[in-house]
């Protein structure tokens, strides 16, 4: 259980006031009764109403502290494997079929979320690619942080490439993964998932293979998001004349994957890509990981409802006693 506004719970101290007043009054009445030689009333009926009122006020104070029950999902985390999802954020990834259609990057983001879900126990991170690879999130457990970063932090040319050329994407930048501390030293299996449109400057696939060798645990999968009838649209919804779709990207990615002992898939075969990612992650030792917050049950509404019941009962009891007293006086 957690309290969202614990200081507000000090209101509960107000519950002592009606109870203290009732006890003080009871002491004074007892003193007068004894002085007059009167008998004490049976039981403790005089304390029922203030007790109900005090309990009601206490519950309202507790509700003000906003108690809640958090439900966390415990999970197991792979200790020998990590994955890095590299999303191409170059200008060409803004291409789409129509100005209102999902862009290549939109589709790549959705695919990253789906592929990440295929390996829930493998800590996964996010990086962006233009003419350099930049980290957005180092591999972490759970999918919530990953999904949040991919959906909110990954954007076209954010940050922009250093090159001002029309085609700034270069897969040669993938060699930076080896020296960028993207993976923990304990990660014997290092899965690199590239999501791109394949439109890159000429690439030295062998150089990348030497930087990310299978002997050091690197595994490679790429998914291509591309359509021949897609254009990059400006703010007015008009196609940019400087952009032309490049059909050679599929061959470039296939050669890159082959040199790295990996596989390349078109976005139409995302299911096959998910299976491949799952197979490359395989199985291995796990350890307990801190669970993500899955749900939160607010208790304040229930406490307020119970408090109202108690306060209404106190008022009703007081009215009943007043009615009985009136009847006795009438009979007398």
C-alpha positions as CSV (number, residue, x, y, z in Angstrom):
1,X,0.0,0.0,0.0
2,X,1.1,3.5,-0.7
3,X,-0.1,7.0,0.2
4,X,-0.1,9.5,-2.6
5,X,-0.6,12.6,-0.4
6,X,0.4,11.5,3.1
7,X,0.5,15.0,4.7
8,X,-3.2,15.4,3.9
9,X,-3.8,12.5,6.3
10,X,-3.2,14.9,9.2
11,X,-6.9,15.8,8.8
12,X,-7.5,12.5,10.6
13,X,-6.4,14.2,13.8
14,X,-9.7,16.1,13.8
15,X,-11.4,12.9,14.7
16,X,-10.1,13.3,18.2
17,X,-12.1,16.5,18.8
18,X,-15.7,15.0,19.0
19,X,-14.4,12.0,21.0
20,X,-12.5,14.3,23.4
21,X,-15.6,16.6,23.7
22,X,-17.8,13.5,24.5
23,X,-15.4,12.2,27.1
24,X,-15.1,15.6,28.8
25,X,-18.9,16.0,28.8
26,X,-19.4,12.5,30.2
27,X,-17.0,13.3,33.1
28,X,-18.8,16.5,33.9
29,X,-22.3,14.8,33.7
30,X,-21.0,12.0,36.0
31,X,-19.8,14.5,38.5
32,X,-23.2,16.3,38.6
33,X,-25.0,13.0,38.7
34,X,-23.1,11.8,41.7
35,X,-23.6,15.1,43.5
36,X,-27.4,14.7,43.0
37,X,-27.4,11.0,43.9
38,X,-28.7,9.9,40.5
39,X,-28.1,6.5,38.9
40,X,-25.8,6.2,35.9
41,X,-27.5,5.3,32.6
42,X,-27.1,1.6,31.5
43,X,-24.1,0.6,29.2
44,X,-22.1,3.1,27.3
45,X,-24.8,4.6,25.0
46,X,-23.4,8.0,25.5
47,X,-20.2,7.1,23.7
48,X,-21.7,5.5,20.6
49,X,-22.5,8.7,18.8
50,X,-19.2,10.4,19.3
51,X,-17.4,7.2,18.5
52,X,-19.2,6.9,15.2
53,X,-18.5,10.6,14.4
54,X,-14.8,10.2,15.3
55,X,-14.5,7.1,13.1
56,X,-16.2,8.9,10.2
57,X,-13.8,11.9,10.5
58,X,-10.8,9.6,10.8
59,X,-11.8,7.8,7.7
60,X,-12.2,11.1,5.8
61,X,-8.7,12.1,6.9
62,X,-7.3,8.7,5.8
63,X,-9.1,9.2,2.4
64,X,-7.4,12.6,2.1
65,X,-4.0,10.8,2.3
66,X,-5.1,8.9,-0.9
67,X,-4.2,5.4,0.0
68,X,-3.8,3.0,-2.9
69,X,-2.8,-0.6,-3.4
70,X,-0.2,-1.1,-6.2
71,X,0.0,-4.3,-8.0
72,X,3.4,-5.1,-9.5
73,X,4.1,-7.8,-12.0
74,X,7.1,-9.9,-11.0
75,X,9.1,-11.2,-13.9
76,X,12.3,-13.1,-14.8
77,X,15.1,-11.3,-16.7
78,X,17.7,-12.8,-19.0
79,X,21.2,-12.3,-17.6
80,X,23.1,-13.4,-20.7
81,X,21.2,-11.6,-23.5
82,X,20.4,-8.0,-24.5
83,X,18.9,-6.4,-27.6
84,X,19.3,-3.1,-29.3
85,X,16.6,-1.7,-31.6
86,X,18.1,0.8,-34.1
87,X,15.6,3.0,-35.9
88,X,16.5,4.9,-39.0
89,X,15.3,8.5,-38.4
90,X,16.6,10.0,-41.7
91,X,14.5,12.3,-43.8
92,X,13.5,9.4,-46.2
93,X,11.7,7.7,-43.2
94,X,9.1,10.5,-43.4
95,X,7.9,9.1,-46.7
96,X,4.3,7.8,-46.9
97,X,1.7,6.8,-49.5
98,X,-0.4,10.0,-48.8
99,X,0.0,13.0,-46.5
100,X,-2.4,11.3,-44.1
101,X,-0.9,7.8,-44.3
102,X,1.5,6.4,-41.6
103,X,5.1,7.2,-42.4
104,X,7.8,4.6,-42.7
105,X,9.0,5.7,-39.2
106,X,5.4,5.3,-37.8
107,X,5.4,1.8,-39.1
108,X,8.9,1.1,-37.9
109,X,7.9,2.3,-34.4
110,X,4.9,0.0,-34.3
111,X,7.1,-2.9,-35.5
112,X,9.7,-2.2,-32.8
113,X,7.0,-2.4,-30.1
114,X,5.8,-5.7,-31.6
115,X,9.3,-7.2,-32.0
116,X,10.2,-6.1,-28.4
117,X,7.2,-7.9,-27.1
118,X,8.4,-11.1,-28.8
119,X,11.4,-11.2,-26.3
120,X,9.8,-10.0,-23.0
121,X,12.6,-11.4,-20.8
122,X,15.5,-9.9,-22.8
123,X,16.5,-6.4,-21.7
124,X,16.2,-4.1,-24.7
125,X,17.4,-0.6,-25.7
126,X,16.7,2.0,-28.4
127,X,19.1,3.8,-30.7
128,X,18.6,6.1,-33.7
129,X,20.5,6.1,-36.9
130,X,21.3,8.7,-39.6
131,X,25.0,9.2,-40.3
132,X,25.7,8.2,-36.7
133,X,24.2,5.9,-34.1
134,X,22.9,7.7,-30.9
135,X,21.4,6.0,-27.8
136,X,17.9,6.8,-26.6
137,X,17.6,4.0,-24.1
138,X,20.2,1.5,-22.9
139,X,18.9,-2.1,-22.5
140,X,16.3,-2.3,-19.7
141,X,13.9,-4.8,-18.3
142,X,10.2,-4.6,-19.1
143,X,8.4,-3.2,-22.0
144,X,6.8,0.0,-20.6
145,X,10.0,2.1,-20.7
146,X,10.9,0.8,-24.1
147,X,7.5,1.4,-25.6
148,X,7.4,4.9,-24.1
149,X,10.8,5.9,-25.5
150,X,10.1,4.5,-29.0
151,X,6.7,6.2,-29.2
152,X,7.6,9.6,-27.8
153,X,11.3,10.2,-28.2
154,X,12.0,8.8,-31.7
155,X,11.4,11.4,-34.4
156,X,12.6,12.3,-37.9
157,X,16.1,13.8,-37.8
158,X,16.0,14.2,-34.1
159,X,18.8,14.9,-33.7
160,X,19.6,16.0,-37.3
161,X,22.5,14.3,-39.1
162,X,25.9,16.0,-39.3
163,X,25.9,15.7,-43.1
164,X,23.9,18.1,-45.2
165,X,23.7,15.8,-48.2
166,X,20.3,14.7,-49.6
167,X,21.0,11.1,-48.4
168,X,22.5,11.2,-44.9
169,X,21.9,7.6,-43.9
170,X,24.9,5.4,-43.7
171,X,24.9,1.9,-42.3
172,X,28.7,2.2,-41.8
173,X,27.7,4.0,-38.6
174,X,26.6,0.7,-37.1
175,X,30.3,0.0,-36.3
176,X,29.9,2.6,-33.5
177,X,27.7,0.0,-31.6
178,X,30.8,-2.0,-30.8
179,X,32.5,1.0,-29.1
180,X,29.5,2.7,-27.6
181,X,28.9,0.6,-24.5
182,X,25.4,-0.3,-25.7
183,X,25.6,-3.8,-24.2
184,X,26.6,-4.9,-20.8
185,X,29.8,-6.9,-20.6
186,X,27.8,-9.8,-19.2
187,X,25.6,-10.0,-22.4
188,X,26.9,-13.0,-24.2
189,X,24.1,-12.7,-26.8
190,X,23.8,-9.2,-28.4
191,X,21.0,-8.8,-30.8
192,X,20.9,-5.8,-33.1
193,X,17.6,-5.1,-34.8
194,X,17.7,-2.5,-37.6
195,X,14.5,-0.9,-38.7
196,X,15.0,1.2,-41.8
197,X,13.9,1.8,-45.4
198,X,17.2,0.6,-46.9
199,X,18.1,3.9,-48.5
200,X,21.8,4.3,-47.5
201,X,25.0,5.5,-49.0
202,X,27.3,2.7,-50.2
203,X,28.1,0.5,-47.2
204,X,31.1,-1.7,-46.4
205,X,29.2,-4.7,-45.0
206,X,32.4,-6.6,-44.3
207,X,33.7,-3.8,-42.1
208,X,30.5,-3.9,-40.1
209,X,30.8,-7.7,-39.8
210,X,34.3,-7.3,-38.4
211,X,33.1,-4.7,-35.9
212,X,30.1,-6.8,-34.8
213,X,31.3,-10.4,-35.1
214,X,29.3,-13.4,-34.1
215,X,32.3,-14.6,-32.0
216,X,31.4,-11.8,-29.6
217,X,27.8,-12.7,-29.5
218,X,26.4,-10.2,-32.1
219,X,23.4,-11.3,-34.1
220,X,21.7,-9.2,-36.8
221,X,18.1,-8.8,-38.1
222,X,16.8,-6.0,-40.3
223,X,13.3,-5.0,-41.3
224,X,12.7,-2.8,-44.3
225,X,9.9,-0.2,-44.5
226,X,9.6,1.0,-48.1
227,X,7.1,1.5,-50.9
228,X,7.7,2.5,-54.5
229,X,4.7,4.8,-54.5
230,X,5.7,6.7,-51.3
231,X,6.8,10.3,-51.1
232,X,8.0,12.8,-48.5
233,X,5.4,15.5,-48.1
234,X,5.9,19.0,-47.0
235,X,3.7,21.0,-44.5
236,X,1.3,21.8,-47.3
237,X,0.9,18.2,-48.3
238,X,2.9,18.5,-51.5
239,X,5.6,15.9,-52.4
240,X,9.1,17.1,-52.0
241,X,10.8,17.2,-55.4
242,X,14.2,16.3,-53.9
243,X,13.1,12.9,-52.8
244,X,12.9,9.8,-55.1
245,X,12.3,6.3,-53.7
246,X,15.4,4.0,-54.1
247,X,14.5,0.4,-54.9
248,X,18.1,-0.8,-54.3
249,X,17.6,-0.7,-50.5
250,X,16.4,-4.3,-50.4
251,X,19.6,-5.6,-51.9
252,X,21.7,-3.4,-49.7
253,X,20.1,-4.8,-46.5
254,X,20.2,-8.4,-47.8
255,X,24.0,-8.0,-48.4
256,X,24.4,-6.4,-45.0
257,X,22.5,-9.2,-43.3
258,X,24.4,-11.9,-45.2
259,X,27.8,-10.4,-44.2
260,X,26.7,-10.5,-40.6
261,X,25.2,-13.9,-40.7
262,X,21.7,-12.4,-40.2
263,X,18.4,-12.1,-42.0
264,X,16.6,-9.2,-43.7
265,X,12.8,-9.0,-43.9
266,X,10.3,-6.7,-45.6
267,X,7.7,-5.2,-43.3
268,X,5.1,-7.5,-44.9
269,X,6.9,-10.4,-43.2
270,X,7.0,-8.9,-39.7
271,X,5.7,-12.2,-38.2
272,X,8.6,-14.0,-39.6
273,X,10.9,-11.3,-38.3
274,X,9.4,-11.8,-34.8
275,X,10.1,-15.5,-35.0
276,X,13.6,-14.9,-36.1
277,X,14.2,-12.4,-33.2
278,X,12.8,-14.9,-30.8
279,X,15.0,-17.7,-32.1
280,X,18.2,-15.6,-32.0
281,X,17.4,-14.6,-28.4
282,X,17.0,-18.3,-27.5
283,X,16.9,-19.3,-23.9
284,X,19.3,-18.8,-21.0
285,X,19.7,-18.1,-17.3
286,X,17.3,-15.6,-15.7
287,X,17.1,-13.6,-12.5
288,X,14.3,-11.9,-10.7
289,X,13.8,-8.4,-11.9
290,X,11.9,-5.5,-10.3
291,X,8.3,-5.7,-11.5
292,X,6.6,-3.0,-13.4
293,X,3.6,-1.2,-11.9
294,X,0.7,-2.9,-13.6
295,X,-2.3,-1.4,-11.8
296,X,-3.2,0.9,-8.9
297,X,-6.4,0.5,-6.8
298,X,-7.4,3.8,-5.1
299,X,-9.0,3.2,-1.7
300,X,-10.2,6.8,-1.1
301,X,-13.6,6.4,-2.6
302,X,-14.4,3.4,-0.4
303,X,-13.2,5.1,2.7
304,X,-15.3,8.2,1.9
305,X,-18.3,6.0,1.4
306,X,-17.8,4.2,4.7
307,X,-17.2,7.5,6.5
308,X,-20.5,8.9,5.2
309,X,-22.3,5.8,6.5
310,X,-20.8,6.2,10.0
311,X,-21.6,9.9,10.1
312,X,-25.2,9.3,8.9
313,X,-25.5,6.6,11.6
314,X,-24.3,9.1,14.2
315,X,-26.8,11.7,13.1
316,X,-29.6,9.2,13.0
317,X,-28.8,7.9,16.5
318,X,-28.8,11.5,17.8
319,X,-32.1,12.1,16.1
320,X,-33.5,8.9,17.6
321,X,-32.4,9.8,21.1
322,X,-33.9,13.3,20.7
323,X,-37.2,11.7,19.6
324,X,-37.3,9.4,22.6
325,X,-36.5,12.2,24.9
326,X,-39.4,14.2,23.4
327,X,-41.8,11.3,23.9
328,X,-40.8,10.9,27.6
329,X,-41.4,14.6,28.2
330,X,-44.8,14.5,26.5
331,X,-45.9,11.5,28.7
332,X,-44.7,13.3,31.8
